[in-house]
């Protein structure tokens, strides 16, 4: 008995495991764009649901039975009751009892379905069967115009597939029989009796009609075609229809004026929120959506978004996996979904134009003004709302930072600046992310805010008989210039206490001089002396930022005089100007020039100008991301000959840390230098004689001791969909193994 129970349990467990391991078929709905490929006038024709009944396709687009371009000829599969051909002694169709029965059958359609039926003219003038005037496609008597439902003629029924002629009862044709009291019919075995049947007999009414296909939007299953797409289920996979079909037709009385995206949640379910206006509402009205393939127009997904809708409102739709705005179109429409085998109606489709592109943020400049204050500049490709966090645990990703909603403010497209107050001393870290108006979330910036370095103390420079005094920090460059000497005198020297170090090629003997500020106050006095007899005074001035001097202060006629100029950093020498004296320089465009001293005084001016504050390349190829090895290269569309230096944070990067080559201008950062930088984003400035360009470098070296980044799941090779079956299989094996061990123990103990 115990063994039998074990076998039953093992069998049941095996069945459970088989069911668990069985693949699950994805939910799908039978719907396709336009009309299907029809099986026309065959033994197994396409069946169409219309007016609550089933109809066989016997003609299409001019082929088959009684069809014209753009129409479908349908023949009833079931009777609309029995009727006499005529209650009076005449086989004339116009005004007959059969015509009334056809009109009554047509009247069972809704007004909207009636609007899809195309009327035709039934030509008259046929004599009785067997007469010289007999025409097997015409009716007896006059023409009948705009016939909506009509019986087939003898000619048409002979074109009809023989299988379709067989019916549950005899059924009337519209052609006359062999005398006035006789009309043609088809017997229940499918035999065509053109000699006829007495018009007073009651046999089946089997109408045919022409359906206008020009307004068909979709085809779906005639029964339950859209039932699997319940409201709230979202968009489900669409597949081609099989079996009996019905149509969804565009209805000019149904409207949907406009749809506009207002939100998008890419980090969650991929939900798009949109507003709609001008929607037709009423019984059986739904707000629905389809996704179509732009390449071939096929319907890929379909879903009902809402029912009992108002004329305007807000709705949501979850984008299906793999949706690509460049390859797919999401359309919204209002539809009236009617019962099985009744036509559905819809408003024109409205394309929901989607913005699924997130803003891209790039780091700009950082300025630490004090321990508590700083400004952080960044750039965005789109407007929206920005968020930031100072220090703390790094947000898992941009979406997490945006979701937290910390420090939100409006963001413009282009440059944005965050003014920070209340910082604590030392280096800080700021995390920045943004969201555009429809919910697309940007990347996250991680920017280091350097520690505040207080400005050095300043010392006083006092200049006697000259200009250039003021307060300067240790190491600053101080520019002093002697006043014009008194009449008959010339500059002799500077007397400076304490001793200073001169720069830019100047010295105590140059009236235009620069020195490095020491860590003490400085007094500089210009000393003058008489001009030697026979000499003429040489005066050198300058315009702009730099120094300019002659090798002597005066000279006799005929001597060679050397002029020297040196621009300050950020400036460049332009040319020499002769103010007075009538001399000719060896070259006015070089920083060092000579002239021959005339027999008179000479005044020369050196012209300097600032290097233009001009972006020479607004979109250079930046250094990109460094992950731990190799040099990084950037390219600037600017003349290599004009390159001056590379700077970071306002400080020059040592030229030994990079190389510059031609090809526009190619700058390569050495790996040894990059290794000195912590993880983060850095903005370098490449300076040229005619401007500059910004180059970004992101250092992102994984720390082996760090936890995995959020949402980074190791790829184990196990399909999540197989987890439950694997668990079930494991339990099954353990159960069977346990049962076998238990059985052996019972046998060993002698129990059964």
C-alpha positions in Angstrom: 0.0 0.0 0.0 2.8 2.3 0.9 4.6 1.6 -2.4 1.5 2.4 -4.3 1.2 5.8 -2.5 4.8 6.5 -3.3 4.2 5.8 -7.0 1.2 8.0 -7.0 3.1 10.8 -5.3 6.0 10.4 -7.6 3.7 10.5 -10.7 1.9 13.7 -9.4 5.2 15.3 -8.7 6.5 14.5 -12.2 3.4 16.0 -13.7 3.8 19.2 -11.7 7.4 19.4 -12.9 6.4 18.9 -16.5 3.8 21.6 -16.3 6.3 23.9 -14.6 8.9 23.4 -17.3 6.4 23.8 -20.1 6.9 27.1 -22.0 4.3 29.8 -21.4 2.8 31.2 -24.6 2.9 35.0 -24.7 -0.5 36.7 -24.7 -1.4 37.9 -28.2 -4.3 39.5 -30.0 -5.4 38.7 -33.6 -5.4 42.1 -35.3 -3.7 43.3 -38.4 -3.6 46.6 -40.4 -6.0 46.9 -43.3 -7.5 43.8 -44.8 -6.1 40.3 -45.0 -5.5 38.2 -48.1 -9.0 37.0 -48.9 -9.9 33.5 -50.0 -12.5 34.4 -52.7 -15.3 32.2 -53.9 -13.6 28.9 -52.9 -15.0 25.9 -51.1 -13.5 27.4 -47.9 -13.8 31.1 -48.4 -12.9 33.8 -45.9 -15.7 34.3 -43.5 -16.6 37.9 -42.5 -18.6 38.9 -39.4 -21.1 41.7 -40.3 -24.3 42.7 -38.8 -24.1 39.9 -36.2 -24.0 37.2 -38.9 -21.4 35.3 -40.9 -20.9 35.9 -44.6 -18.8 34.2 -47.2 -16.4 36.2 -49.4 -17.5 35.5 -53.0 -16.0 38.5 -54.7 -13.2 41.0 -54.1 -11.8 43.9 -56.0 -13.4 43.0 -59.3 -12.7 39.2 -59.0 -15.2 36.5 -58.2 -18.9 37.2 -58.1 -20.4 40.7 -58.7 -17.4 42.6 -57.4 -16.0 46.0 -58.3 -12.8 47.7 -57.4 -12.4 48.4 -53.7 -15.3 46.2 -52.6 -16.0 42.8 -51.1 -19.0 40.7 -52.2 -20.5 38.8 -49.3 -23.1 36.1 -49.3 -25.1 35.2 -46.2 -24.1 31.9 -44.6 -27.5 31.6 -42.8 -31.0 32.4 -43.9 -32.8 35.7 -43.1 -36.0 33.7 -42.9 -38.3 32.4 -45.6 -40.3 34.4 -48.1 -42.4 34.1 -51.2 -40.8 35.5 -54.3 -44.0 37.5 -54.8 -47.5 37.4 -53.3 -49.0 38.5 -56.6 -48.8 36.6 -59.9 -45.6 38.1 -61.2 -42.0 37.2 -61.3 -41.0 40.9 -61.7 -38.4 41.6 -59.0 -39.1 45.3 -58.5 -41.7 45.7 -55.9 -41.8 42.0 -55.2 -42.2 40.3 -51.8 -38.6 39.1 -52.1 -37.3 42.6 -52.7 -39.2 43.7 -49.5 -37.6 40.8 -47.6 -34.1 41.9 -48.8 -34.8 45.5 -47.7 -36.0 44.2 -44.3 -32.8 42.2 -43.9 -30.7 45.3 -44.8 -32.7 47.2 -42.2 -31.5 44.9 -39.4 -28.1 46.5 -39.8 -27.1 49.5 -37.6 -27.0 52.8 -39.4 -23.2 52.8 -39.4 -23.0 49.4 -41.0 -25.6 50.4 -43.5 -23.3 53.2 -44.5 -20.7 50.6 -45.5 -23.0 48.8 -48.0 -22.6 50.0 -51.6 -25.8 50.0 -53.6 -25.9 48.5 -57.1 -28.3 48.6 -60.0 -30.0 45.4 -60.9 -30.6 45.5 -64.6 -34.0 44.6 -65.9 -35.6 43.6 -69.2 -35.2 39.8 -69.0 -37.8 37.6 -70.5 -38.8 34.3 -69.0 -36.5 31.4 -69.0 -36.5 29.8 -72.5 -37.6 32.9 -74.3 -35.6 34.8 -76.8 -35.3 37.8 -74.5 -34.1 35.8 -71.5 -30.9 37.1 -69.8 -29.7 35.0 -66.9 -28.1 38.0 -65.2 -31.1 40.4 -65.4 -34.4 40.6 -63.6 -37.8 40.6 -65.1 -39.4 44.1 -65.4 -37.5 47.4 -65.0 -34.2 48.2 -63.4 -33.9 48.4 -59.6 -31.5 51.2 -58.6 -29.4 51.4 -55.4 -30.2 47.8 -54.3 -28.3 47.3 -51.0 -29.1 43.6 -50.2 -30.0 41.5 -53.3 -30.4 37.9 -54.3 -28.0 36.4 -56.8 -28.9 35.9 -60.5 -28.7 32.6 -62.3 -25.5 33.9 -64.0 -23.9 34.8 -60.7 -24.8 31.6 -58.9 -23.3 29.6 -61.8 -20.0 31.5 -61.1 -20.4 30.7 -57.4 -18.3 27.9 -56.1 -20.5 24.8 -56.1 -19.8 24.1 -52.4 -21.3 27.5 -51.4 -24.5 26.8 -53.3 -25.5 24.0 -50.8 -27.7 25.5 -48.1 -30.1 24.4 -45.4 -33.1 25.1 -47.6 -34.0 26.0 -51.1 -33.2 29.7 -51.7 -34.4 32.3 -54.2 -32.5 33.8 -57.1 -33.7 37.1 -58.7 -33.9 35.7 -62.3 -37.3 34.8 -63.8 -38.4 31.2 -64.4 -40.0 29.7 -67.4 -43.3 31.6 -66.9 -44.8 34.6 -65.0 -45.5 32.5 -61.9 -42.1 31.0 -61.7 -38.7 32.3 -60.5 -35.3 30.7 -60.4 -33.9 29.2 -57.2 -31.2 26.9 -55.8 -32.3 23.7 -54.1 -30.9 22.6 -50.8 -28.4 20.3 -52.6 -26.9 23.2 -54.5 -28.7 22.5 -57.8 -29.4 25.6 -59.8 -33.0 25.5 -61.1 -33.2 28.2 -63.8 -36.6 26.8 -64.9 -37.9 27.9 -61.6 -40.2 27.4 -58.6 -43.6 28.8 -58.0 -43.3 32.3 -56.7 -46.0 31.7 -54.1 -43.8 29.2 -52.2 -41.9 30.3 -49.2 -38.2 29.4 -49.3 -35.0 30.9 -47.9 -33.9 34.6 -48.2 -30.1 34.5 -48.8 -28.9 38.0 -49.6 -25.6 39.2 -51.0 -24.1 42.7 -50.9 -21.1 44.8 -51.8 -19.0 46.0 -48.8 -16.9 49.2 -49.2 -13.4 48.5 -48.1 -11.9 52.0 -48.5 -12.3 52.9 -44.8 -11.1 49.7 -43.2 -8.3 50.4 -40.7 -7.9 46.9 -39.0 -9.0 43.4 -39.4 -9.6 41.3 -36.2 -11.1 38.0 -35.3 -14.9 38.0 -35.8 -15.4 36.5 -32.3 -13.4 37.6 -29.3 -10.9 39.4 -31.6 -10.0 42.1 -29.1 -11.2 40.6 -25.9 -7.7 39.6 -24.7 -6.6 43.2 -24.8 -8.5 44.2 -21.7 -8.3 47.8 -20.3 -5.2 48.2 -18.1 -3.4 45.1 -19.5 -1.2 47.4 -21.7 -0.1 46.8 -25.2 0.0 43.2 -26.2 1.5 41.5 -29.2 -0.6 41.6 -32.4 -0.6 38.6 -34.8 -2.3 38.0 -38.1 -5.9 37.0 -37.9 -7.0 33.5 -38.6 -10.5 32.1 -39.1 -13.6 34.4 -39.4 -12.8 38.1 -39.4 -14.5 41.4 -38.8 -13.4 44.9 -39.6 -12.6 48.1 -37.7 -13.6 51.0 -40.0 -12.8 54.7 -39.9 -15.9 56.7 -38.9 -16.0 60.4 -39.8 -18.4 61.1 -36.9 -15.8 59.9 -34.4 -13.0 62.2 -33.5 -9.7 62.6 -31.6 -8.4 66.0 -32.1 -4.9 65.9 -30.5 -2.5 63.9 -28.4 0.5 65.4 -26.7 3.2 63.6 -24.6 3.5 65.1 -21.1 5.7 62.6 -19.4 8.0 59.5 -19.7 9.4 57.2 -17.0 12.2 55.3 -18.7 13.7 54.1 -15.4 10.5 52.4 -14.3 8.0 50.7 -16.5 8.6 52.8 -19.6 5.3 54.6 -19.1 4.4 57.5 -21.4 1.9 60.0 -20.1 -0.1 62.1 -22.6 -3.0 64.5 -22.9 -5.8 64.0 -25.4 -8.5 66.4 -26.6 -11.6 66.3 -28.8 -12.4 62.7 -28.1 -15.8 61.2 -29.1 -17.2 59.5 -26.0 -20.2 57.2 -25.6 -21.3 53.6 -25.2 -18.6 51.0 -26.0 -16.1 53.8 -26.6 -12.4 53.1 -25.8 -9.2 55.1 -26.0 -6.9 52.6 -27.7 -3.4 52.4 -29.1 -1.4 50.5 -31.7 2.3 50.3 -32.5 3.1 49.8 -36.2 6.3 49.0 -38.1 7.3 51.9 -40.2 8.9 49.6 -42.8 5.9 47.6 -43.7 2.9 49.1 -41.8 2.2 45.9 -39.9 0.5 46.2 -36.5 3.0 45.0 -33.8 1.1 45.7 -30.6 -2.5 46.7 -29.7 -4.1 47.7 -26.4 -7.1 49.4 -24.8 -5.9 52.2 -22.6 -9.1 53.5 -21.1 -12.9 53.2 -21.4 -15.9 55.4 -20.6 -13.5 58.3 -21.6 -14.3 62.0 -21.4 -13.8 64.4 -24.3 -10.4 65.4 -23.0 -8.1 64.1 -20.3 -4.8 62.3 -19.5 -3.9 58.7 -20.2 -0.8 56.5 -20.0 0.7 53.8 -22.2 3.5 51.4 -21.4 5.9 51.2 -24.4 6.6 47.6 -25.4 10.1 46.2 -25.1 12.2 47.1 -28.1 10.2 50.1 -29.1 12.2 52.4 -31.3 10.8 55.8 -32.3 12.9 55.7 -35.5 11.4 52.4 -36.7 8.0 52.3 -35.0 4.9 54.6 -34.7 2.6 54.8 -31.7 -0.9 55.8 -32.7 -3.8 56.7 -30.4 -7.5 56.6 -31.4 -11.0 56.3 -30.1 -12.8 53.2 -31.1 -16.3 51.8 -30.7 -16.0 48.1 -30.0 -19.2 46.2 -30.8 -20.2 42.6 -30.0 -18.8 39.6 -32.0 -19.5 39.7 -35.8 -20.5 43.4 -35.7 -18.2 46.0 -37.3 -16.1 48.2 -35.0 -15.7 51.9 -35.7 -12.8 54.2 -34.9 -11.6 57.8 -35.2 -8.7 58.6 -37.5 -5.4 57.6 -35.9 -3.4 60.3 -34.2 0.4 59.8 -34.0 1.8 60.3 -30.5 5.1 62.1 -31.3 7.5 60.8 -28.6 10.5 62.5 -27.1 12.5 59.7 -25.5 15.9 61.4 -25.7 17.4 62.3 -22.3 19.4 65.5 -21.7 23.1 65.1 -21.9 25.1 66.9 -19.2 28.7 67.9 -19.4 30.9 69.4 -16.7 32.1 73.0 -17.0 34.1 75.1 -14.6 34.3 75.1 -10.8 35.2 78.1 -8.8 35.7 77.9 -5.0 35.5 81.4 -3.6 35.7 80.6 0.1 35.3 77.7 2.5 31.5 78.1 2.3 30.9 79.4 -1.2 31.5 78.0 -4.7 30.0 78.1 -8.2 29.7 75.0 -10.4 29.0 75.4 -14.1 27.7 72.6 -16.4 26.1 72.3 -19.8 22.9 70.6 -20.9 21.6 69.7 -24.3 18.0 70.2 -23.3 16.0 72.4 -20.9 14.3 70.9 -17.9 14.8 70.6 -14.1 18.2 69.9 -12.5 18.9 68.3 -9.2 22.1 68.0 -7.1 23.5 66.5 -4.0 26.6 67.6 -2.1 28.8 64.7 -0.6 27.2 61.8 1.2 26.7 58.4 -0.3 26.8 58.6 -4.1 23.3 58.2 -5.7 22.9 54.8 -7.3 22.3 56.6 -10.6 20.8 59.7 -12.2 17.2 58.4 -11.8 17.8 57.9 -8.0 19.1 61.5 -7.7 16.1 62.9 -9.7 13.7 60.8 -7.7 15.1 62.2 -4.4 14.2 65.6 -5.7 17.0 67.3 -3.8 17.9 71.0 -4.7 15.7 71.2 -7.8 15.6 74.2 -10.0 14.9 75.1 -13.6 17.6 74.2 -16.1 18.2 75.8 -19.5 19.6 74.4 -22.7 23.2 75.3 -22.8 25.2 76.7 -19.8 23.9 76.5 -16.3 25.5 77.6 -13.0 24.8 76.4 -9.5 25.7 78.9 -6.7 26.6 77.0 -3.6 26.6 78.4 -0.1 27.0 76.9 3.3 29.7 74.4 2.3 32.1 73.0 4.8 35.9 73.4 4.4 37.9 71.0 2.3 37.3 69.2 -1.0 33.6 68.5 -1.7 31.8 66.4 -4.3 28.7 67.4 -6.2 26.4 65.0 -8.0 24.2 66.6 -10.7 21.4 65.1 -12.8 18.4 66.4 -14.6 15.0 65.6 -16.1 13.4 67.1 -19.2 9.7 68.2 -19.2 8.5 64.8 -20.4 10.5 62.8 -17.8 13.6 61.8 -19.7 16.5 61.5 -17.2 20.0 62.7 -18.0 23.3 61.1 -17.2 24.8 62.0 -13.7 27.8 64.3 -13.3 30.2 63.7 -10.5 32.3 66.9 -10.1 35.0 67.6 -7.5 34.8 71.0 -5.8 38.4 71.7 -4.7 39.2 72.9 -1.2 39.4 76.6 -0.8 42.9 78.0 -0.8 42.9 81.5 0.8 44.7 84.2 -1.1 48.2 84.9 0.1 49.0 88.0 2.1 49.8 91.1 0.2 52.7 93.6 0.5 53.0 97.2 -0.5 55.1 98.5 -3.4 55.9 102.2 -3.3 57.3 103.8 -6.5 59.0 107.1 -6.4 59.5 109.0 -9.7 57.4 106.3 -11.5 54.3 104.3 -11.7 53.3 100.7 -10.8 52.8 100.9 -7.0 50.2 99.0 -5.1 49.5 95.8 -3.1 50.9 92.5 -4.3 51.0 88.9 -3.1 54.4 87.1 -2.8 55.3 85.7 -6.2 53.2 88.2 -8.2 54.8 90.0 -11.1 55.1 93.8 -10.4 55.4 96.2 -13.4 57.1 99.5 -12.7 57.8 102.3 -15.2 60.0 105.4 -14.6 58.4 108.8 -15.3 59.6 110.9 -18.2 63.0 112.3 -17.0 63.4 116.1 -16.3 64.6 118.2 -19.2 68.2 117.5 -20.0 68.3 114.2 -18.0 67.9 110.6 -18.7 67.0 107.5 -16.7 69.9 106.0 -14.8 68.7 103.2 -12.6 66.2 101.8 -10.1 67.2 101.9 -6.4 65.1 99.2 -4.8 64.9 97.9 -1.2 65.0 95.1 -0.5 66.7 93.5 -3.4 64.2 91.9 -5.9 64.5 89.5 -8.8 63.8 91.1 -12.2 61.9 89.2 -15.0 61.0 89.6 -18.7 64.6 90.5 -19.4 64.5 93.7 -17.4 66.9 95.0 -14.7 67.7 98.0 -12.5 68.9 99.8 -15.6 65.7 99.5 -17.7 63.1 102.2 -17.1 60.3 99.7 -18.0 60.8 96.8 -15.6 59.1 93.9 -14.0 60.1 92.0 -10.9 58.8 89.1 -8.7 57.2 90.4 -5.5 59.1 89.2 -2.3 57.4 88.6 1.0 58.0 92.1 2.2 57.2 95.7 1.3 59.2 97.2 -1.5 60.4 100.8 -2.2 61.5 101.5 -5.8 63.0 104.9 -6.7 63.8 105.9 -10.3 67.1 107.8 -10.4 67.9 110.2 -13.3 71.2 111.7 -14.5 72.3 114.3 -17.1 72.4 113.3 -20.7 76.0 113.0 -21.9 77.2 115.8 -24.2 76.6 114.9 -27.8 74.0 112.3 -27.0 70.3 112.4 -27.9 67.5 111.0 -25.6 65.8 107.6 -26.6 62.3 107.2 -25.1 60.6 103.8 -25.3 56.9 103.5 -24.4 54.3 100.8 -24.7 50.6 100.3 -25.4 49.0 97.2 -23.8 50.5 94.7 -21.4 54.2 94.1 -21.6 57.6 95.7 -21.3 59.8 97.5 -23.9 63.2 99.1 -23.6 66.2 100.3 -25.5 69.7 99.0 -24.8 70.8 102.5 -23.9 68.9 105.6 -22.7 70.7 108.0 -25.1 73.3 107.8 -27.9 75.2 110.0 -30.3 74.3 110.1 -34.0 75.3 107.0 -36.0 75.2 104.4 -33.2 73.2 101.2 -33.5 70.3 101.0 -31.0 68.6 97.7 -30.1 64.9 97.7 -29.0 63.6 94.7 -27.0 59.9 94.0 -26.1 58.3 91.2 -24.1 54.5 90.6 -23.8 52.9 89.7 -20.5 51.2 86.2 -20.2 47.9 86.2 -22.1 49.2 88.9 -24.5 51.2 89.1 -27.7 53.5 91.6 -29.4 51.9 93.3 -32.4 54.4 95.8 -33.8 56.7 98.9 -33.2 55.5 102.4 -33.8 57.9 105.4 -34.6 56.4 108.3 -32.6 59.1 110.8 -33.4 62.7 110.9 -34.6 62.3 109.8 -38.2 64.1 106.5 -37.9 63.7 103.3 -39.8 63.6 100.0 -37.9 65.1 96.8 -39.1 61.7 95.1 -38.7 58.6 96.6 -37.0 57.0 93.2 -36.5 59.7 91.5 -34.4 60.1 91.8 -30.7 63.7 92.7 -31.1 64.5 95.4 -33.7 67.4 97.9 -34.4 67.8 101.3 -35.9 70.6 103.8 -36.5 70.6 106.8 -34.1 69.9 110.1 -35.9 71.2 113.5 -34.9 68.0 114.0 -32.8 65.9 112.5 -30.0 63.8 109.4 -30.8 60.6 108.1 -29.3 59.4 104.5 -30.1 56.2 102.7 -28.9 55.7 98.9 -28.6 52.1 97.7 -29.1 50.8 94.7 -27.3 47.3 93.1 -27.4 45.5 90.4 -25.4 45.1 87.0 -26.9 41.4 86.9 -28.1 38.9 85.3 -25.7 37.5 83.3 -28.5 36.4 79.6 -28.8 38.3 78.3 -31.8 36.4 75.0 -31.8 33.0 74.6 -30.0 32.8 70.8 -30.5 36.3 69.4 -30.4 37.0 65.7 -30.1 37.6 65.5 -26.3 39.8 63.1 -24.4 36.9 60.8 -23.5 37.0 58.3 -20.7 40.1 56.8 -19.2 39.6 53.5 -17.4 43.1 52.8 -16.3 45.5 52.3 -19.2 46.9 54.1 -22.2 47.2 57.7 -23.2 44.2 59.8 -24.2 44.1 61.9 -27.3 41.9 65.0 -28.3 41.7 66.9 -31.5 41.0 70.6 -31.9 40.1 72.2 -35.3 42.7 75.0 -35.0 46.1 75.8 -36.4 48.9 73.8 -34.6 51.3 76.8 -35.1 49.0 78.9 -32.9 49.0 76.5 -29.9 50.3 78.1 -26.7 49.6 75.8 -23.8 47.2 73.4 -22.0 45.7 74.5 -18.7 43.5 73.0 -16.0 41.6 75.0 -13.4 43.5 78.1 -14.6 46.9 76.6 -14.1 49.2 75.5 -16.9 49.7 71.8 -17.4 53.4 71.1 -17.6 54.4 70.6 -21.3 56.2 67.3 -20.3 52.7 65.9 -19.5 51.5 66.0 -23.1 52.5 66.2 -26.7 51.1 68.3 -29.5 51.2 67.3 -33.1 49.6 68.4 -36.4 46.4 67.2 -38.0 44.5 70.3 -37.0 45.9 70.2 -33.4 46.2 66.8 -31.8 46.9 66.8 -28.0 47.9 63.6 -26.3 47.8 63.4 -22.5 50.5 61.0 -21.2 49.3 58.0 -19.1 51.7 58.9 -16.3 50.0 62.3 -15.9 46.4 60.9 -16.0 47.3 58.5 -13.3 47.8 61.5 -10.9 44.1 62.4 -11.3 41.3 61.0 -9.1 38.1 59.6 -10.6 35.9 62.4 -11.9 35.4 64.7 -14.9 38.1 67.4 -15.8 37.8 70.2 -18.2 41.1 71.3 -19.8 41.6 74.5 -21.8 43.7 74.4 -24.9 45.0 77.9 -25.6 45.8 79.3 -29.0 47.0 82.7 -30.3 43.5 83.3 -31.6 41.4 81.7 -28.8 40.9 78.5 -26.9 38.9 75.3 -26.8 37.6 73.2 -23.9 38.5 69.5 -23.7 36.8 67.0 -21.3 38.5 64.0 -19.7 36.6 61.6 -17.5 38.7 59.4 -15.2 36.7 56.3 -14.3 39.0 53.6 -12.9 37.0 50.7 -11.2 37.9 50.0 -7.6 38.2 46.3 -7.2 37.1 46.7 -3.5 33.9 48.6 -4.5 30.4 47.1 -4.5 29.0 46.5 -8.0 27.3 49.6 -9.5 23.5 49.7 -9.1 21.5 47.6 -11.5 24.7 45.7 -12.5 23.8 42.0 -12.2 26.4 39.4 -12.9 25.6 37.4 -15.9 25.4 33.8 -14.6 23.9 32.3 -17.7 20.7 31.3 -15.9 17.5 32.5 -17.5 15.2 34.0 -14.9 12.3 32.3 -16.5 13.8 28.9 -15.6 14.4 29.6 -11.9 11.0 28.3 -10.8 11.2 25.1 -12.9 14.7 24.5 -11.6 13.6 24.8 -8.0 10.7 22.5 -8.8 13.0 20.0 -10.4 15.4 20.1 -7.5 12.6 19.5 -5.0 11.3 16.7 -7.1 14.7 15.0 -7.1 15.0 15.4 -3.3 11.5 14.0 -2.8 12.1 10.9 -4.9 15.5 10.3 -3.3 14.0 10.7 0.2 11.2 8.3 -0.7 13.7 5.7 -2.0 15.9 5.9 1.2 12.8 5.5 3.3 11.6 2.5 1.3 15.0 0.7 1.7 15.0 1.3 5.4 11.6 -0.2 5.7 12.7 -3.2 3.7 15.8 -3.6 5.8 13.7 -3.6 9.0 11.4 -6.2 7.5 8.4 -3.9 7.2 6.3 -3.5 4.1 
